Amino acid sequence: MTLNITDYQKRKITELHLETLLDTLDRLHDAAYQDRIADEVDLSHEDIIGWLEDIIYTAQETINELNQQSASYEEQRVVNIASLSLIRLNRGG
C-alpha cells in the first residue's frame, strides 16, 4: 500500500515516528563525528546545518506550546478545584 502525502499527514504521530526521527539524527551525528558525512548524506554542510536548525527551532517551539498548554490545564484544574470547594462551603459541606 502506498501512502500519498495527504494520507501520511492525516495519520497520528506515534512513538515509532519520533524514534525514527531520533535514529536519523543519531546516524547523522555518528557520521559527523566519524567524518563520514559525504558517505552518508547527499547534502552540503550548509544544507545539513539549515535542516538541523529548523528541526531544533520546531522542536523548541513544540516544547514551548506543550508547556503552555500544560500550565493552562493546571491553572484551569486549580480553578475548578477551588470552585468546587467554594460550592461545598456554600452548601455547608
PyMOL Python script that loads the backbone (N, CA, C, O; Angstrom):
from pymol import cmd

cmd.read_pdbstr("""\
ATOM      1  N   MET A   1       0.846  -1.180   0.000  1.00  0.00           N
ATOM      2  CA  MET A   1       0.000   0.000   0.000  1.00  0.00           C
ATOM      3  C   MET A   1       0.892   1.245   0.000  1.00  0.00           C
ATOM      4  O   MET A   1       1.821   1.355   0.801  1.00  0.00           O
ATOM      5  N   THR A   2       0.603   2.159  -0.890  1.00  0.00           N
ATOM      6  CA  THR A   2       1.369   3.389  -0.987  1.00  0.00           C
ATOM      7  C   THR A   2       0.553   4.536  -0.419  1.00  0.00           C
ATOM      8  O   THR A   2      -0.613   4.716  -0.771  1.00  0.00           O
ATOM      9  N   LEU A   3       1.173   5.308   0.461  1.00  0.00           N
ATOM     10  CA  LEU A   3       0.505   6.467   1.041  1.00  0.00           C
ATOM     11  C   LEU A   3       0.950   7.712   0.303  1.00  0.00           C
ATOM     12  O   LEU A   3       2.142   7.917   0.071  1.00  0.00           O
ATOM     13  N   ASN A   4      -0.019   8.550  -0.069  1.00  0.00           N
ATOM     14  CA  ASN A   4       0.379   9.841  -0.603  1.00  0.00           C
ATOM     15  C   ASN A   4       0.603  10.782   0.572  1.00  0.00           C
ATOM     16  O   ASN A   4       0.309  10.432   1.715  1.00  0.00           O
ATOM     17  N   ILE A   5       1.117  11.960   0.299  1.00  0.00           N
ATOM     18  CA  ILE A   5       1.492  12.888   1.371  1.00  0.00           C
ATOM     19  C   ILE A   5       0.292  13.282   2.230  1.00  0.00           C
ATOM     20  O   ILE A   5       0.433  13.449   3.442  1.00  0.00           O
ATOM     21  N   THR A   6      -0.885  13.432   1.622  1.00  0.00           N
ATOM     22  CA  THR A   6      -2.079  13.805   2.382  1.00  0.00           C
ATOM     23  C   THR A   6      -2.465  12.700   3.357  1.00  0.00           C
ATOM     24  O   THR A   6      -2.788  12.976   4.513  1.00  0.00           O
ATOM     25  N   ASP A   7      -2.433  11.450   2.898  1.00  0.00           N
ATOM     26  CA  ASP A   7      -2.739  10.331   3.790  1.00  0.00           C
ATOM     27  C   ASP A   7      -1.723  10.263   4.929  1.00  0.00           C
ATOM     28  O   ASP A   7      -2.083  10.019   6.080  1.00  0.00           O
ATOM     29  N   TYR A   8      -0.461  10.478   4.597  1.00  0.00           N
ATOM     30  CA  TYR A   8       0.587  10.432   5.615  1.00  0.00           C
ATOM     31  C   TYR A   8       0.365  11.509   6.670  1.00  0.00           C
ATOM     32  O   TYR A   8       0.516  11.250   7.864  1.00  0.00           O
ATOM     33  N   GLN A   9       0.009  12.717   6.235  1.00  0.00           N
ATOM     34  CA  GLN A   9      -0.196  13.815   7.170  1.00  0.00           C
ATOM     35  C   GLN A   9      -1.421  13.611   8.039  1.00  0.00           C
ATOM     36  O   GLN A   9      -1.501  14.195   9.119  1.00  0.00           O
ATOM     37  N   LYS A  10      -2.374  12.809   7.609  1.00  0.00           N
ATOM     38  CA  LYS A  10      -3.588  12.561   8.391  1.00  0.00           C
ATOM     39  C   LYS A  10      -3.366  11.511   9.475  1.00  0.00           C
ATOM     40  O   LYS A  10      -4.162  11.407  10.409  1.00  0.00           O
ATOM     41  N   ARG A  11      -2.284  10.727   9.359  1.00  0.00           N
ATOM     42  CA  ARG A  11      -2.017   9.683  10.350  1.00  0.00           C
ATOM     43  C   ARG A  11      -1.536  10.299  11.652  1.00  0.00           C
ATOM     44  O   ARG A  11      -0.839  11.314  11.651  1.00  0.00           O
ATOM     45  N   LYS A  12      -1.911   9.684  12.754  1.00  0.00           N
ATOM     46  CA  LYS A  12      -1.436  10.150  14.057  1.00  0.00           C
ATOM     47  C   LYS A  12       0.053   9.878  14.188  1.00  0.00           C
ATOM     48  O   LYS A  12       0.579   8.892  13.672  1.00  0.00           O
ATOM     49  N   ILE A  13       0.707  10.778  14.889  1.00  0.00           N
ATOM     50  CA  ILE A  13       2.131  10.618  15.160  1.00  0.00           C
ATOM     51  C   ILE A  13       2.264   9.647  16.326  1.00  0.00           C
ATOM     52  O   ILE A  13       1.602   9.789  17.353  1.00  0.00           O
ATOM     53  N   THR A  14       3.128   8.666  16.146  1.00  0.00           N
ATOM     54  CA  THR A  14       3.321   7.645  17.176  1.00  0.00           C
ATOM     55  C   THR A  14       4.748   7.712  17.715  1.00  0.00           C
ATOM     56  O   THR A  14       5.589   8.459  17.214  1.00  0.00           O
ATOM     57  N   GLU A  15       4.989   6.926  18.728  1.00  0.00           N
ATOM     58  CA  GLU A  15       6.333   6.819  19.293  1.00  0.00           C
ATOM     59  C   GLU A  15       7.320   6.350  18.223  1.00  0.00           C
ATOM     60  O   GLU A  15       8.481   6.758  18.223  1.00  0.00           O
ATOM     61  N   LEU A  16       6.855   5.493  17.315  1.00  0.00           N
ATOM     62  CA  LEU A  16       7.719   4.997  16.244  1.00  0.00           C
ATOM     63  C   LEU A  16       8.204   6.141  15.353  1.00  0.00           C
ATOM     64  O   LEU A  16       9.364   6.153  14.941  1.00  0.00           O
ATOM     65  N   HIS A  17       7.323   7.107  15.050  1.00  0.00           N
ATOM     66  CA  HIS A  17       7.731   8.261  14.247  1.00  0.00           C
ATOM     67  C   HIS A  17       8.844   9.037  14.941  1.00  0.00           C
ATOM     68  O   HIS A  17       9.838   9.400  14.312  1.00  0.00           O
ATOM     69  N   LEU A  18       8.679   9.289  16.237  1.00  0.00           N
ATOM     70  CA  LEU A  18       9.679  10.045  16.985  1.00  0.00           C
ATOM     71  C   LEU A  18      10.971   9.256  17.126  1.00  0.00           C
ATOM     72  O   LEU A  18      12.060   9.827  17.080  1.00  0.00           O
ATOM     73  N   GLU A  19      10.852   7.946  17.296  1.00  0.00           N
ATOM     74  CA  GLU A  19      12.040   7.098  17.392  1.00  0.00           C
ATOM     75  C   GLU A  19      12.810   7.107  16.067  1.00  0.00           C
ATOM     76  O   GLU A  19      14.041   7.119  16.066  1.00  0.00           O
ATOM     77  N   THR A  20      12.094   7.101  14.948  1.00  0.00           N
ATOM     78  CA  THR A  20      12.732   7.153  13.639  1.00  0.00           C
ATOM     79  C   THR A  20      13.471   8.476  13.452  1.00  0.00           C
ATOM     80  O   THR A  20      14.584   8.503  12.927  1.00  0.00           O
ATOM     81  N   LEU A  21      12.847   9.569  13.883  1.00  0.00           N
ATOM     82  CA  LEU A  21      13.497  10.872  13.812  1.00  0.00           C
ATOM     83  C   LEU A  21      14.777  10.872  14.638  1.00  0.00           C
ATOM     84  O   LEU A  21      15.821  11.325  14.169  1.00  0.00           O
ATOM     85  N   LEU A  22      14.701  10.369  15.859  1.00  0.00           N
ATOM     86  CA  LEU A  22      15.872  10.326  16.733  1.00  0.00           C
ATOM     87  C   LEU A  22      16.959   9.427  16.148  1.00  0.00           C
ATOM     88  O   LEU A  22      18.140   9.771  16.205  1.00  0.00           O
ATOM     89  N   ASP A  23      16.577   8.283  15.589  1.00  0.00           N
ATOM     90  CA  ASP A  23      17.558   7.383  14.969  1.00  0.00           C
ATOM     91  C   ASP A  23      18.265   8.073  13.801  1.00  0.00           C
ATOM     92  O   ASP A  23      19.475   7.929  13.629  1.00  0.00           O
ATOM     93  N   THR A  24      17.505   8.820  13.000  1.00  0.00           N
ATOM     94  CA  THR A  24      18.088   9.536  11.869  1.00  0.00           C
ATOM     95  C   THR A  24      19.084  10.582  12.348  1.00  0.00           C
ATOM     96  O   THR A  24      20.178  10.705  11.796  1.00  0.00           O
ATOM     97  N   LEU A  25      18.704  11.336  13.378  1.00  0.00           N
ATOM     98  CA  LEU A  25      19.615  12.337  13.934  1.00  0.00           C
ATOM     99  C   LEU A  25      20.855  11.674  14.530  1.00  0.00           C
ATOM    100  O   LEU A  25      21.959  12.206  14.418  1.00  0.00           O
ATOM    101  N   ASP A  26      20.679  10.530  15.155  1.00  0.00           N
ATOM    102  CA  ASP A  26      21.804   9.806  15.732  1.00  0.00           C
ATOM    103  C   ASP A  26      22.758   9.322  14.639  1.00  0.00           C
ATOM    104  O   ASP A  26      23.977   9.405  14.794  1.00  0.00           O
ATOM    105  N   ARG A  27      22.207   8.820  13.541  1.00  0.00           N
ATOM    106  CA  ARG A  27      23.045   8.402  12.412  1.00  0.00           C
ATOM    107  C   ARG A  27      23.813   9.585  11.846  1.00  0.00           C
ATOM    108  O   ARG A  27      24.996   9.475  11.521  1.00  0.00           O
ATOM    109  N   LEU A  28      23.130  10.715  11.731  1.00  0.00           N
ATOM    110  CA  LEU A  28      23.771  11.926  11.230  1.00  0.00           C
ATOM    111  C   LEU A  28      24.908  12.349  12.162  1.00  0.00           C
ATOM    112  O   LEU A  28      25.992  12.711  11.705  1.00  0.00           O
ATOM    113  N   HIS A  29      24.653  12.300  13.458  1.00  0.00           N
ATOM    114  CA  HIS A  29      25.683  12.648  14.433  1.00  0.00           C
ATOM    115  C   HIS A  29      26.878  11.706  14.324  1.00  0.00           C
ATOM    116  O   HIS A  29      28.027  12.149  14.321  1.00  0.00           O
ATOM    117  N   ASP A  30      26.604  10.402  14.234  1.00  0.00           N
ATOM    118  CA  ASP A  30      27.693   9.428  14.096  1.00  0.00           C
ATOM    119  C   ASP A  30      28.541   9.722  12.864  1.00  0.00           C
ATOM    120  O   ASP A  30      29.770   9.691  12.920  1.00  0.00           O
ATOM    121  N   ALA A  31      27.867  10.008  11.751  1.00  0.00           N
ATOM    122  CA  ALA A  31      28.591  10.303  10.504  1.00  0.00           C
ATOM    123  C   ALA A  31      29.443  11.561  10.654  1.00  0.00           C
ATOM    124  O   ALA A  31      30.575  11.605  10.171  1.00  0.00           O
ATOM    125  N   ALA A  32      28.910  12.574  11.315  1.00  0.00           N
ATOM    126  CA  ALA A  32      29.672  13.808  11.524  1.00  0.00           C
ATOM    127  C   ALA A  32      30.865  13.545  12.437  1.00  0.00           C
ATOM    128  O   ALA A  32      31.974  14.006  12.166  1.00  0.00           O
ATOM    129  N   TYR A  33      30.637  12.810  13.510  1.00  0.00           N
ATOM    130  CA  TYR A  33      31.697  12.510  14.472  1.00  0.00           C
ATOM    131  C   TYR A  33      32.828  11.719  13.817  1.00  0.00           C
ATOM    132  O   TYR A  33      34.003  11.929  14.115  1.00  0.00           O
ATOM    133  N   GLN A  34      32.451  10.802  12.918  1.00  0.00           N
ATOM    134  CA  GLN A  34      33.441   9.945  12.268  1.00  0.00           C
ATOM    135  C   GLN A  34      33.927  10.523  10.939  1.00  0.00           C
ATOM    136  O   GLN A  34      34.620   9.848  10.177  1.00  0.00           O
ATOM    137  N   ASP A  35      33.559  11.774  10.668  1.00  0.00           N
ATOM    138  CA  ASP A  35      33.959  12.462   9.439  1.00  0.00           C
ATOM    139  C   ASP A  35      33.556  11.668   8.193  1.00  0.00           C
ATOM    140  O   ASP A  35      34.335  11.530   7.250  1.00  0.00           O
ATOM    141  N   ARG A  36      32.309  11.141   8.208  1.00  0.00           N
ATOM    142  CA  ARG A  36      31.785  10.375   7.085  1.00  0.00           C
ATOM    143  C   ARG A  36      30.530  11.015   6.491  1.00  0.00           C
ATOM    144  O   ARG A  36      29.747  10.326   5.836  1.00  0.00           O
ATOM    145  N   ILE A  37      30.322  12.299   6.701  1.00  0.00           N
ATOM    146  CA  ILE A  37      29.111  12.965   6.212  1.00  0.00           C
ATOM    147  C   ILE A  37      28.927  12.753   4.719  1.00  0.00           C
ATOM    148  O   ILE A  37      27.827  12.441   4.264  1.00  0.00           O
ATOM    149  N   ALA A  38      30.000  12.922   3.958  1.00  0.00           N
ATOM    150  CA  ALA A  38      29.900  12.783   2.495  1.00  0.00           C
ATOM    151  C   ALA A  38      29.463  11.375   2.094  1.00  0.00           C
ATOM    152  O   ALA A  38      28.817  11.198   1.062  1.00  0.00           O
ATOM    153  N   ASP A  39      29.812  10.368   2.908  1.00  0.00           N
ATOM    154  CA  ASP A  39      29.420   8.983   2.615  1.00  0.00           C
ATOM    155  C   ASP A  39      27.965   8.699   2.978  1.00  0.00           C
ATOM    156  O   ASP A  39      27.348   7.799   2.409  1.00  0.00           O
ATOM    157  N   GLU A  40      27.422   9.454   3.910  1.00  0.00           N
ATOM    158  CA  GLU A  40      26.093   9.166   4.459  1.00  0.00           C
ATOM    159  C   GLU A  40      24.988  10.107   4.006  1.00  0.00           C
ATOM    160  O   GLU A  40      23.813   9.743   4.042  1.00  0.00           O
ATOM    161  N   VAL A  41      25.353  11.325   3.574  1.00  0.00           N
ATOM    162  CA  VAL A  41      24.340  12.355   3.311  1.00  0.00           C
ATOM    163  C   VAL A  41      24.609  13.015   1.968  1.00  0.00           C
ATOM    164  O   VAL A  41      25.746  13.363   1.649  1.00  0.00           O
ATOM    165  N   ASP A  42      23.549  13.182   1.185  1.00  0.00           N
ATOM    166  CA  ASP A  42      23.658  13.845  -0.120  1.00  0.00           C
ATOM    167  C   ASP A  42      23.309  15.324  -0.037  1.00  0.00           C
ATOM    168  O   ASP A  42      22.645  15.859  -0.925  1.00  0.00           O
ATOM    169  N   LEU A  43      23.753  15.983   1.023  1.00  0.00           N
ATOM    170  CA  LEU A  43      23.506  17.414   1.206  1.00  0.00           C
ATOM    171  C   LEU A  43      24.817  18.088   1.576  1.00  0.00           C
ATOM    172  O   LEU A  43      25.738  17.453   2.090  1.00  0.00           O
ATOM    173  N   SER A  44      24.885  19.377   1.307  1.00  0.00           N
ATOM    174  CA  SER A  44      26.067  20.142   1.710  1.00  0.00           C
ATOM    175  C   SER A  44      26.026  20.358   3.219  1.00  0.00           C
ATOM    176  O   SER A  44      24.981  20.210   3.852  1.00  0.00           O
ATOM    177  N   HIS A  45      27.164  20.706   3.777  1.00  0.00           N
ATOM    178  CA  HIS A  45      27.216  21.017   5.218  1.00  0.00           C
ATOM    179  C   HIS A  45      26.243  22.138   5.555  1.00  0.00           C
ATOM    180  O   HIS A  45      25.563  22.089   6.580  1.00  0.00           O
ATOM    181  N   GLU A  46      26.179  23.146   4.695  1.00  0.00           N
ATOM    182  CA  GLU A  46      25.277  24.276   4.929  1.00  0.00           C
ATOM    183  C   GLU A  46      23.815  23.818   4.949  1.00  0.00           C
ATOM    184  O   GLU A  46      23.027  24.261   5.785  1.00  0.00           O
ATOM    185  N   ASP A  47      23.467  22.928   4.019  1.00  0.00           N
ATOM    186  CA  ASP A  47      22.088  22.421   3.987  1.00  0.00           C
ATOM    187  C   ASP A  47      21.778  21.585   5.231  1.00  0.00           C
ATOM    188  O   ASP A  47      20.697  21.701   5.808  1.00  0.00           O
ATOM    189  N   ILE A  48      22.717  20.755   5.634  1.00  0.00           N
ATOM    190  CA  ILE A  48      22.520  19.935   6.843  1.00  0.00           C
ATOM    191  C   ILE A  48      22.319  20.837   8.053  1.00  0.00           C
ATOM    192  O   ILE A  48      21.403  20.628   8.849  1.00  0.00           O
ATOM    193  N   ILE A  49      23.175  21.834   8.186  1.00  0.00           N
ATOM    194  CA  ILE A  49      23.060  22.759   9.312  1.00  0.00           C
ATOM    195  C   ILE A  49      21.722  23.486   9.264  1.00  0.00           C
ATOM    196  O   ILE A  49      21.084  23.667  10.301  1.00  0.00           O
ATOM    197  N   GLY A  50      21.291  23.901   8.087  1.00  0.00           N
ATOM    198  CA  GLY A  50      19.984  24.559   7.948  1.00  0.00           C
ATOM    199  C   GLY A  50      18.847  23.663   8.394  1.00  0.00           C
ATOM    200  O   GLY A  50      17.953  24.097   9.121  1.00  0.00           O
ATOM    201  N   TRP A  51      18.879  22.398   7.955  1.00  0.00           N
ATOM    202  CA  TRP A  51      17.850  21.444   8.383  1.00  0.00           C
ATOM    203  C   TRP A  51      17.876  21.255   9.894  1.00  0.00           C
ATOM    204  O   TRP A  51      16.827  21.256  10.539  1.00  0.00           O
ATOM    205  N   LEU A  52      19.060  21.093  10.456  1.00  0.00           N
ATOM    206  CA  LEU A  52      19.171  20.889  11.898  1.00  0.00           C
ATOM    207  C   LEU A  52      18.668  22.097  12.677  1.00  0.00           C
ATOM    208  O   LEU A  52      18.002  21.945  13.701  1.00  0.00           O
ATOM    209  N   GLU A  53      18.982  23.294  12.197  1.00  0.00           N
ATOM    210  CA  GLU A  53      18.480  24.497  12.865  1.00  0.00           C
ATOM    211  C   GLU A  53      16.957  24.564  12.788  1.00  0.00           C
ATOM    212  O   GLU A  53      16.309  24.965  13.754  1.00  0.00           O
ATOM    213  N   ASP A  54      16.377  24.176  11.646  1.00  0.00           N
ATOM    214  CA  ASP A  54      14.914  24.143  11.525  1.00  0.00           C
ATOM    215  C   ASP A  54      14.303  23.111  12.470  1.00  0.00           C
ATOM    216  O   ASP A  54      13.273  23.362  13.095  1.00  0.00           O
ATOM    217  N   ILE A  55      14.945  21.951  12.567  1.00  0.00           N
ATOM    218  CA  ILE A  55      14.460  20.898  13.469  1.00  0.00           C
ATOM    219  C   ILE A  55      14.523  21.372  14.912  1.00  0.00           C
ATOM    220  O   ILE A  55      13.571  21.188  15.671  1.00  0.00           O
ATOM    221  N   ILE A  56      15.642  21.982  15.294  1.00  0.00           N
ATOM    222  CA  ILE A  56      15.793  22.490  16.665  1.00  0.00           C
ATOM    223  C   ILE A  56      14.741  23.547  16.963  1.00  0.00           C
ATOM    224  O   ILE A  56      14.110  23.513  18.019  1.00  0.00           O
ATOM    225  N   TYR A  57      14.546  24.493  16.035  1.00  0.00           N
ATOM    226  CA  TYR A  57      13.565  25.561  16.235  1.00  0.00           C
ATOM    227  C   TYR A  57      12.165  24.970  16.402  1.00  0.00           C
ATOM    228  O   TYR A  57      11.431  25.335  17.321  1.00  0.00           O
ATOM    229  N   THR A  58      11.808  24.057  15.506  1.00  0.00           N
ATOM    230  CA  THR A  58      10.473  23.463  15.557  1.00  0.00           C
ATOM    231  C   THR A  58      10.280  22.650  16.827  1.00  0.00           C
ATOM    232  O   THR A  58       9.212  22.700  17.438  1.00  0.00           O
ATOM    233  N   ALA A  59      11.296  21.907  17.230  1.00  0.00           N
ATOM    234  CA  ALA A  59      11.212  21.123  18.464  1.00  0.00           C
ATOM    235  C   ALA A  59      11.049  22.042  19.672  1.00  0.00           C
ATOM    236  O   ALA A  59      10.229  21.771  20.549  1.00  0.00           O
ATOM    237  N   GLN A  60      11.822  23.123  19.723  1.00  0.00           N
ATOM    238  CA  GLN A  60      11.728  24.046  20.857  1.00  0.00           C
ATOM    239  C   GLN A  60      10.367  24.726  20.908  1.00  0.00           C
ATOM    240  O   GLN A  60       9.795  24.888  21.985  1.00  0.00           O
ATOM    241  N   GLU A  61       9.846  25.123  19.754  1.00  0.00           N
ATOM    242  CA  GLU A  61       8.516  25.732  19.717  1.00  0.00           C
ATOM    243  C   GLU A  61       7.440  24.738  20.164  1.00  0.00           C
ATOM    244  O   GLU A  61       6.489  25.114  20.850  1.00  0.00           O
ATOM    245  N   THR A  62       7.592  23.488  19.776  1.00  0.00           N
ATOM    246  CA  THR A  62       6.638  22.456  20.199  1.00  0.00           C
ATOM    247  C   THR A  62       6.696  22.262  21.704  1.00  0.00           C
ATOM    248  O   THR A  62       5.658  22.140  22.356  1.00  0.00           O
ATOM    249  N   ILE A  63       7.901  22.231  22.262  1.00  0.00           N
ATOM    250  CA  ILE A  63       8.060  22.121  23.716  1.00  0.00           C
ATOM    251  C   ILE A  63       7.402  23.308  24.405  1.00  0.00           C
ATOM    252  O   ILE A  63       6.688  23.135  25.393  1.00  0.00           O
ATOM    253  N   ASN A  64       7.638  24.512  23.892  1.00  0.00           N
ATOM    254  CA  ASN A  64       7.023  25.712  24.477  1.00  0.00           C
ATOM    255  C   ASN A  64       5.506  25.634  24.454  1.00  0.00           C
ATOM    256  O   ASN A  64       4.854  25.947  25.450  1.00  0.00           O
ATOM    257  N   GLU A  65       4.937  25.219  23.328  1.00  0.00           N
ATOM    258  CA  GLU A  65       3.476  25.096  23.213  1.00  0.00           C
ATOM    259  C   GLU A  65       2.939  24.071  24.201  1.00  0.00           C
ATOM    260  O   GLU A  65       1.937  24.321  24.871  1.00  0.00           O
ATOM    261  N   LEU A  66       3.593  22.924  24.298  1.00  0.00           N
ATOM    262  CA  LEU A  66       3.140  21.881  25.224  1.00  0.00           C
ATOM    263  C   LEU A  66       3.237  22.351  26.667  1.00  0.00           C
ATOM    264  O   LEU A  66       2.347  22.082  27.473  1.00  0.00           O
ATOM    265  N   ASN A  67       4.320  23.057  26.995  1.00  0.00           N
ATOM    266  CA  ASN A  67       4.455  23.592  28.351  1.00  0.00           C
ATOM    267  C   ASN A  67       3.373  24.615  28.659  1.00  0.00           C
ATOM    268  O   ASN A  67       2.831  24.628  29.764  1.00  0.00           O
ATOM    269  N   GLN A  68       3.051  25.476  27.689  1.00  0.00           N
ATOM    270  CA  GLN A  68       1.988  26.465  27.889  1.00  0.00           C
ATOM    271  C   GLN A  68       0.642  25.771  28.082  1.00  0.00           C
ATOM    272  O   GLN A  68      -0.146  26.159  28.945  1.00  0.00           O
ATOM    273  N   GLN A  69       0.384  24.747  27.276  1.00  0.00           N
ATOM    274  CA  GLN A  69      -0.877  24.016  27.408  1.00  0.00           C
ATOM    275  C   GLN A  69      -0.956  23.313  28.748  1.00  0.00           C
ATOM    276  O   GLN A  69      -2.014  23.289  29.377  1.00  0.00           O
ATOM    277  N   SER A  70       0.159  22.738  29.192  1.00  0.00           N
ATOM    278  CA  SER A  70       0.185  22.068  30.498  1.00  0.00           C
ATOM    279  C   SER A  70      -0.072  23.061  31.616  1.00  0.00           C
ATOM    280  O   SER A  70      -0.828  22.779  32.546  1.00  0.00           O
ATOM    281  N   ALA A  71       0.558  24.224  31.524  1.00  0.00           N
ATOM    282  CA  ALA A  71       0.363  25.255  32.543  1.00  0.00           C
ATOM    283  C   ALA A  71      -1.088  25.733  32.534  1.00  0.00           C
ATOM    284  O   ALA A  71      -1.692  25.923  33.590  1.00  0.00           O
ATOM    285  N   SER A  72      -1.638  25.922  31.348  1.00  0.00           N
ATOM    286  CA  SER A  72      -3.019  26.368  31.227  1.00  0.00           C
ATOM    287  C   SER A  72      -3.975  25.314  31.784  1.00  0.00           C
ATOM    288  O   SER A  72      -4.942  25.646  32.471  1.00  0.00           O
ATOM    289  N   TYR A  73      -3.702  24.046  31.484  1.00  0.00           N
ATOM    290  CA  TYR A  73      -4.529  22.954  32.002  1.00  0.00           C
ATOM    291  C   TYR A  73      -4.455  22.914  33.523  1.00  0.00           C
ATOM    292  O   TYR A  73      -5.470  22.753  34.201  1.00  0.00           O
ATOM    293  N   GLU A  74      -3.239  23.062  34.052  1.00  0.00           N
ATOM    294  CA  GLU A  74      -3.064  23.014  35.506  1.00  0.00           C
ATOM    295  C   GLU A  74      -3.769  24.198  36.176  1.00  0.00           C
ATOM    296  O   GLU A  74      -4.391  24.038  37.227  1.00  0.00           O
ATOM    297  N   GLU A  75      -3.669  25.390  35.565  1.00  0.00           N
ATOM    298  CA  GLU A  75      -4.358  26.564  36.114  1.00  0.00           C
ATOM    299  C   GLU A  75      -5.868  26.333  36.112  1.00  0.00           C
ATOM    300  O   GLU A  75      -6.542  26.657  37.089  1.00  0.00           O
ATOM    301  N   GLN A  76      -6.402  25.779  35.029  1.00  0.00           N
ATOM    302  CA  GLN A  76      -7.835  25.518  34.948  1.00  0.00           C
ATOM    303  C   GLN A  76      -8.249  24.473  35.977  1.00  0.00           C
ATOM    304  O   GLN A  76      -9.324  24.567  36.568  1.00  0.00           O
ATOM    305  N   ARG A  77      -7.390  23.475  36.188  1.00  0.00           N
ATOM    306  CA  ARG A  77      -7.671  22.437  37.176  1.00  0.00           C
ATOM    307  C   ARG A  77      -7.738  23.045  38.579  1.00  0.00           C
ATOM    308  O   ARG A  77      -8.621  22.700  39.364  1.00  0.00           O
ATOM    309  N   VAL A  78      -6.816  23.941  38.890  1.00  0.00           N
ATOM    310  CA  VAL A  78      -6.806  24.605  40.197  1.00  0.00           C
ATOM    311  C   VAL A  78      -8.067  25.446  40.362  1.00  0.00           C
ATOM    312  O   VAL A  78      -8.688  25.435  41.425  1.00  0.00           O
ATOM    313  N   VAL A  79      -8.447  26.175  39.316  1.00  0.00           N
ATOM    314  CA  VAL A  79      -9.665  26.990  39.358  1.00  0.00           C
ATOM    315  C   VAL A  79     -10.882  26.090  39.583  1.00  0.00           C
ATOM    316  O   VAL A  79     -11.752  26.413  40.392  1.00  0.00           O
ATOM    317  N   ASN A  80     -10.943  24.966  38.872  1.00  0.00           N
ATOM    318  CA  ASN A  80     -12.072  24.047  39.031  1.00  0.00           C
ATOM    319  C   ASN A  80     -12.135  23.475  40.443  1.00  0.00           C
ATOM    320  O   ASN A  80     -13.216  23.372  41.022  1.00  0.00           O
ATOM    321  N   ILE A  81     -10.987  23.104  41.000  1.00  0.00           N
ATOM    322  CA  ILE A  81     -10.955  22.564  42.363  1.00  0.00           C
ATOM    323  C   ILE A  81     -11.386  23.642  43.352  1.00  0.00           C
ATOM    324  O   ILE A  81     -12.147  23.369  44.280  1.00  0.00           O
ATOM    325  N   ALA A  82     -10.897  24.871  43.152  1.00  0.00           N
ATOM    326  CA  ALA A  82     -11.278  25.983  44.033  1.00  0.00           C
ATOM    327  C   ALA A  82     -12.776  26.247  43.941  1.00  0.00           C
ATOM    328  O   ALA A  82     -13.430  26.492  44.954  1.00  0.00           O
ATOM    329  N   SER A  83     -13.316  26.197  42.735  1.00  0.00           N
ATOM    330  CA  SER A  83     -14.755  26.422  42.548  1.00  0.00           C
ATOM    331  C   SER A  83     -15.568  25.352  43.256  1.00  0.00           C
ATOM    332  O   SER A  83     -16.568  25.652  43.907  1.00  0.00           O
ATOM    333  N   LEU A  84     -15.132  24.095  43.125  1.00  0.00           N
ATOM    334  CA  LEU A  84     -15.841  23.007  43.804  1.00  0.00           C
ATOM    335  C   LEU A  84     -15.781  23.186  45.313  1.00  0.00           C
ATOM    336  O   LEU A  84     -16.760  22.922  46.012  1.00  0.00           O
ATOM    337  N   SER A  85     -14.641  23.632  45.816  1.00  0.00           N
ATOM    338  CA  SER A  85     -14.506  23.860  47.258  1.00  0.00           C
ATOM    339  C   SER A  85     -15.457  24.953  47.722  1.00  0.00           C
ATOM    340  O   SER A  85     -16.084  24.836  48.775  1.00  0.00           O
ATOM    341  N   LEU A  86     -15.560  26.023  46.926  1.00  0.00           N
ATOM    342  CA  LEU A  86     -16.485  27.110  47.275  1.00  0.00           C
ATOM    343  C   LEU A  86     -17.931  26.642  47.241  1.00  0.00           C
ATOM    344  O   LEU A  86     -18.728  27.017  48.101  1.00  0.00           O
ATOM    345  N   ILE A  87     -18.269  25.839  46.268  1.00  0.00           N
ATOM    346  CA  ILE A  87     -19.631  25.302  46.185  1.00  0.00           C
ATOM    347  C   ILE A  87     -19.948  24.477  47.410  1.00  0.00           C
ATOM    348  O   ILE A  87     -21.029  24.598  47.986  1.00  0.00           O
ATOM    349  N   ARG A  88     -18.988  23.620  47.819  1.00  0.00           N
ATOM    350  CA  ARG A  88     -19.194  22.788  49.008  1.00  0.00           C
ATOM    351  C   ARG A  88     -19.340  23.647  50.258  1.00  0.00           C
ATOM    352  O   ARG A  88     -20.181  23.376  51.115  1.00  0.00           O
ATOM    353  N   LEU A  89     -18.509  24.691  50.353  1.00  0.00           N
ATOM    354  CA  LEU A  89     -18.593  25.585  51.515  1.00  0.00           C
ATOM    355  C   LEU A  89     -19.942  26.292  51.546  1.00  0.00           C
ATOM    356  O   LEU A  89     -20.558  26.410  52.605  1.00  0.00           O
ATOM    357  N   ASN A  90     -20.398  26.758  50.401  1.00  0.00           N
ATOM    358  CA  ASN A  90     -21.676  27.442  50.330  1.00  0.00           C
ATOM    359  C   ASN A  90     -22.852  26.514  50.649  1.00  0.00           C
ATOM    360  O   ASN A  90     -23.889  26.959  51.141  1.00  0.00           O
ATOM    361  N   ARG A  91     -22.680  25.248  50.370  1.00  0.00           N
ATOM    362  CA  ARG A  91     -23.723  24.273  50.668  1.00  0.00           C
ATOM    363  C   ARG A  91     -23.619  23.772  52.107  1.00  0.00           C
ATOM    364  O   ARG A  91     -24.472  23.026  52.588  1.00  0.00           O
ATOM    365  N   GLY A  92     -22.561  24.198  52.772  1.00  0.00           N
ATOM    366  CA  GLY A  92     -22.367  23.758  54.154  1.00  0.00           C
ATOM    367  C   GLY A  92     -21.715  22.400  54.259  1.00  0.00           C
ATOM    368  O   GLY A  92     -21.840  21.713  55.273  1.00  0.00           O
ATOM    369  N   GLY A  93     -20.994  22.004  53.170  1.00  0.00           N
ATOM    370  CA  GLY A  93     -20.386  20.665  53.167  1.00  0.00           C
ATOM    371  C   GLY A  93     -18.999  20.634  53.520  1.00  0.00           C
ATOM    372  O   GLY A  93     -18.394  19.562  53.549  1.00  0.00           O
TER     373      GLY A  93
END
""", "prot")
cmd.dss("prot")
cmd.show_as("cartoon", "prot")
cmd.util.cbc("prot")
cmd.orient("prot")
